């Protein structure tokens, strides 16, 4: 192949920014015209960007990212692909600039006691948990701590909390549904794909969970029933996220709070917090 032909082939190869935009547009099931209209540009211009014939400016990239509902980490990657500096910082939790957020997180976790609450990142790792979460976990694990710092692994490992979850298939099915949605929502996120594959590899996972179920979105309310040695705890969970975050760390965090579904769960949790035996349990 001569030099001129090589240059021509290179010119026709999609630029990284174009490939990323096309992948996101496909994931959002948008045509070039639909995305172009949403971002206030022309379908022809968008086509040229996707094929590498045109280089988008920062402002247009911002409008395209808005239309595609891209998370902050992916917006930075889009900017880098186009040759621009990233826009959003990624600050470690505990850094002085996030001191007030740090205090707010600790306050939410503490105020949720005597019921469990967790701070979780985008990989479902438990970064913090209140004292109630530790007490409930130890109760359900026979006095030991969980072997995993990842809430999905706790729920899918037969040697961990999974053994105490009465409605495991219901709960795990919802978690798998959320994972499938996460994989579909962020194309190119290998970590999410790997985590999904690892959960599907645990024993006893139904084969049908390998396919994404698009018949209904994940339930906004998750009910978990735990039972061990005659003690049954019933919780429903709510999720708290940070409104309009401008930092990647905050964009990828959420707080999960568990609330009792019956008086028996209230009594058990209060007894555990007081250091007494839970009703119906002796030391």
Buried (B, 14 or more C-beta within 10 A) or exposed (E): EEEEEEEEEEEEEBBBBBBBBBBBBEBBEBEBEBBBBBBEBEBEBBBBBBBBBBEBEEEBBBBBBEBBEBBBBBBBBBBBBBEBEBBBEBBEBEEEEBEEBBEEBEEBBEEBBBBBBBBBBBBBBBEBBBBBBBBBBBBBBEEEEBEBEBBBBBBBBEEBBBBBBBBBEBBBBBBBBBBBBBBBBBBEBEEBBEBBEBBBEBEEBEEEBEEBBEEEEBEEEBBBBBBBEEBBBBBEBEEBEBEEBEBBBBBBBBBBBBBBBEEBBBBBBBBBBEEEEBEEBEE
